[in-house]
Amino acid sequence: MEDPSRLDIQHRIWLLSLEGLIPPEIETEVSRHMEQTKGGAILDVGCGSAIWSAQMAEKFPSAQVVAVDITEPSQRSFPSNFSFKSHNLANGLPSEFEAGFDIIHCRAVLQHVPDPQILVDSMAKCLKPGGFLFLVDVEVDSTFDENRKRLEPFIYDPALSVETNLENSRGLSWTSGWLHMLGLSTRSSKYKAPPSMIQQSESLNELMAKVCWFPIGWEDKALEHGRELGELSAEVVEGLFKLSRDSFKKVEGVPSEIKDALIERGRQEFRERNAYLSGKNEVIVIVEMGGKNQISFWIAEERRVT
Ligand SMILES: C[S@@+](CC[C@H](N)C(=O)[O-])C[C@H]1O[C@@H](n2cnc3c(N)ncnc32)[C@H](O)[C@@H]1O
């Protein structure tokens, strides 16, 4: 089970990075849509501690907010327009949810289900026409240096001895290697980054995408909340290092000396170097036929609007 306090810290990181529960780039569109529906319905898929859904229920008091997870959230009091449904997402959402929601939010969940495309397609079916789907995920393949350049991960080569693997590691990142193995231990082999899953879906079009950068344990003065983001990200990463010894047991074919080295050297490296984690946030909307690309923009370090 996920640690609710870590999920709440992660929520704060997302709030600071995306500048709100709904990114400001899309806020006007979403608010206009919610006003037109005179209430509306919001769904949080794999809600965890349900902090996002509880705050959305407060932000949109006339909307009905439904949160779904396999585990019921604890430690929180919920507004009266909030309800929880226990459900296993492995085969998608319950059929009674179809065409029922104006906003669907799915954050840090796709990496945990056996076939994420099934869940993406099912969420698409549960949106009302013109509704918004928010997919939020962190890239768990590598970390990035201060210039946001990928730090190539150390990856175990089974054709070589353990000693040769360790000797050949010069120039490679142990923190990236650790993160890569964490991805292998938690993600389904069917996982793809959200943009590919959207492309494969028949009805979803991308409205906006945003890349976020999380400095791990250092103050990034270029970011508005660089210091707080650095502190919170380090807390999350330290927590994940603690969990990883158990998670790594699931990875077969990698000797325990290599797993130990990834944890110990990865932790050491992240404490000594200024590195980033990168988060990918996708906001997708279903638009009427012919309306494709009506509103379409991509936001990264450099802003481009078409
Ligand atoms: C990393 S947490 C993210 C929680 C929340 N979305 C957030 O951002 O704070 C992943 C959540 O997915 C849920 N989950 C994973 N597999 C699931 C499944 N098969 N069915 C339902 N929920 C699942 C877990 O219980 C957990 O709450």
The ligand as a Gaussian input file, in Angstrom:
#p B3LYP/6-31G(d) Opt

LIG

0 1
 C        1.415000       6.247000      -6.808000
 S       -0.208000       6.109000      -6.227000
 C       -0.930000       7.596000      -6.876000
 C       -2.099000       8.084000      -6.065000
 C       -2.741000       9.400000      -6.514000
 N       -3.217000       9.342000      -7.877000
 C       -1.801000      10.564000      -6.339000
 O       -1.290000      11.096000      -7.331000
 O       -1.572000      10.967000      -5.180000
 C       -0.911000       4.837000      -7.228000
 C       -2.332000       4.462000      -6.821000
 O       -2.849000       3.530000      -7.784000
 C       -3.623000       2.570000      -7.102000
 N       -3.695000       1.340000      -7.908000
 C       -2.653000       0.639000      -8.415000
 N       -3.112000      -0.436000      -9.081000
 C       -4.468000      -0.404000      -8.991000
 C       -5.517000      -1.248000      -9.472000
 N       -5.257000      -2.356000     -10.182000
 N       -6.782000      -0.901000      -9.200000
 C       -7.066000       0.209000      -8.479000
 N       -6.125000       1.042000      -7.992000
 C       -4.843000       0.728000      -8.240000
 C       -2.877000       2.361000      -5.787000
 O       -3.718000       1.790000      -4.799000
 C       -2.409000       3.781000      -5.464000
 O       -3.327000       4.462000      -4.654000

